Structures are given as C-alpha cells and as structure tokens.
Amino acid sequence: MPKPVYSEELLAPLWLLAFIYFLFASLAISVWAALGNAPGLILIIFFTILTFYLHRKTALRIEISEGELRIGRAHIEIKYLGTISTLDADLMRLTRGRDADPAAFLAIRFWQPRGVKIEIKDPRDPTPYWLISSKENVKLTQVLNDYK
C-alpha cells in the first residue's frame, strides 16, 4: 500500500478515558465490596482492557491516498468531491446540529470542535455531504483541494 498523501487520527482525549475508567472502577469497587477481592480484581482488569479497547475503537482515521478519501471504513473517490469547506467551532456546531441534513454522512467526534464539510457530486449517491471532525481542518481542506 502506498504512503498516504494525508493522514490523521482522532483519538479520544485523556479526560474522557479517565472519566470512563473511573465509572468502570466505581462498578468494580461496588462488586469488590459485595463479593470480595477475586471478583473485584477480575473486573478491574477487565475494565482496564475494555477502556484501552474503547480508546482504539473510537479512533477516527482520515486518509487520502490513491485518488481516494478514506474516513474510517467509508471511502470515496476524490473525483466525486464537490465544494470543500473548512468549519470553525461555531460553524461546525451549527452544521452538525440545527443545520444538519439527515442524509449526510457524519464522521464526527464530540470532543473535536472543528471540521470539514465536503459536498458530494456523485449522481448515484444520495448523500449531500460528508461532515468530518478534524484537528487539522485547514490542512485537510488544502490537501483535498490540491489533490482534486
């Protein structure tokens, strides 16, 4: 597989993982208090592994290579991309909220306030646009526009 022209990965922030882990830990402590050391220890190990698993599964991978844009498992050829807009925090909030189109493809993460809106011009695809969270939204827009 050739090296991607652009690659970005959005991972859950540490504060979110800590919050989830402490919720799991409170459950493990409740089980420990009621049933003893062994079940409590088993649960804390299980919840630790589950937290790491959730950290990897919630990652959003954005990649541009071989004339194709890949967002997670979704992909589209660059030739079908229309207007590409960089969205700051306010525009992103409006676009994913009040102004959202139910037919749009959303690859958003609530912890990332900025993003990119990509209009789709494939006549066979009823999806009007892709809304993508991105840490580097300006760079992503620039790379997509250069690649078109």
C-alpha positions as CSV (number, residue, x, y, z in Angstrom):
1,M,0.0,0.0,0.0
2,P,1.5,3.4,-1.0
3,K,2.2,6.1,1.6
4,P,-0.9,8.3,2.1
5,V,-0.8,11.9,0.9
6,Y,-2.5,12.9,4.1
7,S,-3.2,11.0,7.3
8,E,-4.8,12.0,10.6
9,E,-6.1,10.0,13.5
10,L,-8.6,11.5,16.1
11,L,-8.3,9.6,19.4
12,A,-10.5,10.2,22.5
13,P,-8.9,12.7,24.9
14,L,-7.3,11.6,28.1
15,W,-10.0,13.3,30.2
16,L,-12.7,11.3,28.5
17,L,-10.9,8.0,29.0
18,A,-10.2,8.9,32.7
19,F,-13.9,9.6,33.2
20,I,-15.0,6.3,31.6
21,Y,-12.3,4.4,33.5
22,F,-13.5,5.9,36.9
23,L,-17.0,4.9,36.1
24,F,-15.9,1.4,35.5
25,A,-13.7,1.5,38.6
26,S,-16.7,2.5,40.7
27,L,-18.5,-0.5,39.4
28,A,-15.6,-2.8,40.2
29,I,-15.3,-1.3,43.8
30,S,-19.1,-2.0,44.3
31,V,-18.6,-5.6,43.2
32,W,-15.4,-5.9,45.4
33,A,-17.3,-4.5,48.5
34,A,-20.2,-7.0,47.9
35,L,-18.3,-10.1,46.7
36,G,-14.7,-9.9,47.8
37,N,-11.2,-9.5,46.3
38,A,-11.2,-12.0,43.4
39,P,-14.3,-10.7,41.6
40,G,-13.3,-7.1,42.2
41,L,-9.8,-7.8,40.8
42,I,-11.1,-9.6,37.8
43,L,-13.5,-6.7,37.0
44,I,-10.8,-4.0,37.4
45,I,-8.6,-6.0,34.9
46,F,-11.5,-6.5,32.5
47,F,-12.5,-2.8,32.7
48,T,-8.9,-1.7,32.1
49,I,-8.7,-3.8,29.0
50,L,-12.1,-2.6,27.9
51,T,-11.0,1.1,28.3
52,F,-8.0,0.5,26.1
53,Y,-10.2,-1.3,23.6
54,L,-12.7,1.6,23.5
55,H,-9.8,4.1,23.0
56,R,-8.8,2.3,19.8
57,K,-12.3,1.6,18.5
58,T,-13.4,5.2,18.8
59,A,-10.4,6.5,16.9
60,L,-11.3,8.2,13.6
61,R,-8.8,7.7,10.9
62,I,-8.7,10.2,8.0
63,E,-6.6,9.3,5.0
64,I,-6.0,10.5,1.4
65,S,-4.2,8.1,-0.9
66,E,-4.5,6.7,-4.5
67,G,-7.2,9.2,-5.5
68,E,-9.4,8.2,-2.6
69,L,-10.6,9.8,0.6
70,R,-11.0,7.3,3.5
71,I,-12.8,8.1,6.7
72,G,-12.8,5.0,8.9
73,R,-14.3,2.3,6.7
74,A,-16.0,4.7,4.4
75,H,-14.3,5.8,1.2
76,I,-15.0,7.9,-1.9
77,E,-13.0,8.7,-5.0
78,I,-11.7,12.3,-5.0
79,K,-13.3,13.0,-8.4
80,Y,-16.7,12.8,-6.7
81,L,-15.9,15.6,-4.2
82,G,-17.5,19.0,-4.7
83,T,-17.0,22.1,-2.6
84,I,-14.8,21.6,0.4
85,S,-15.4,24.0,3.4
86,T,-13.3,24.5,6.5
87,L,-15.5,24.8,9.6
88,D,-14.5,26.6,12.7
89,A,-16.1,25.6,16.1
90,D,-19.2,27.8,15.6
91,L,-19.9,26.7,12.0
92,M,-19.2,23.0,12.9
93,R,-21.7,23.2,15.9
94,L,-24.4,24.6,13.6
95,T,-23.7,22.2,10.7
96,R,-23.9,19.1,13.0
97,G,-26.9,20.5,14.9
98,R,-29.5,22.9,13.7
99,D,-28.5,23.0,10.0
100,A,-27.8,19.2,9.7
101,D,-29.1,17.2,6.8
102,P,-30.4,13.8,7.9
103,A,-29.0,12.2,4.7
104,A,-25.4,13.5,5.3
105,F,-22.6,11.2,6.2
106,L,-21.2,12.1,9.7
107,A,-17.8,11.2,10.9
108,I,-17.8,13.5,13.9
109,R,-16.4,13.3,17.4
110,F,-17.9,15.5,20.0
111,W,-14.6,16.3,21.6
112,Q,-13.2,17.8,18.4
113,P,-14.9,21.2,17.7
114,R,-13.5,21.9,14.2
115,G,-14.1,20.1,11.0
116,V,-14.6,19.9,7.2
117,K,-17.7,19.8,5.1
118,I,-17.3,18.0,1.8
119,E,-20.1,18.2,-0.7
120,I,-20.6,15.1,-2.8
121,K,-21.3,15.3,-6.5
122,D,-21.8,11.6,-7.3
123,P,-25.2,11.3,-9.1
124,R,-25.6,7.7,-7.8
125,D,-25.0,8.8,-4.2
126,P,-28.0,10.4,-2.3
127,T,-25.6,11.7,0.4
128,P,-25.4,15.5,0.0
129,Y,-22.2,16.0,2.0
130,W,-19.7,14.4,4.4
131,L,-19.2,16.2,7.7
132,I,-15.8,15.2,9.2
133,S,-14.2,16.2,12.5
134,S,-10.6,17.2,12.1
135,K,-7.8,18.6,14.3
136,E,-6.1,19.9,11.1
137,N,-9.2,21.1,9.2
138,V,-7.4,23.8,7.3
139,K,-4.6,21.4,6.2
140,L,-7.2,18.7,5.2
141,T,-9.1,21.2,3.1
142,Q,-5.9,22.4,1.4
143,V,-4.7,18.9,0.6
144,L,-8.1,17.9,-0.8
145,N,-8.4,21.0,-2.9
146,D,-4.8,20.4,-4.2
147,Y,-5.5,16.8,-4.9
148,K,-8.6,17.5,-6.9
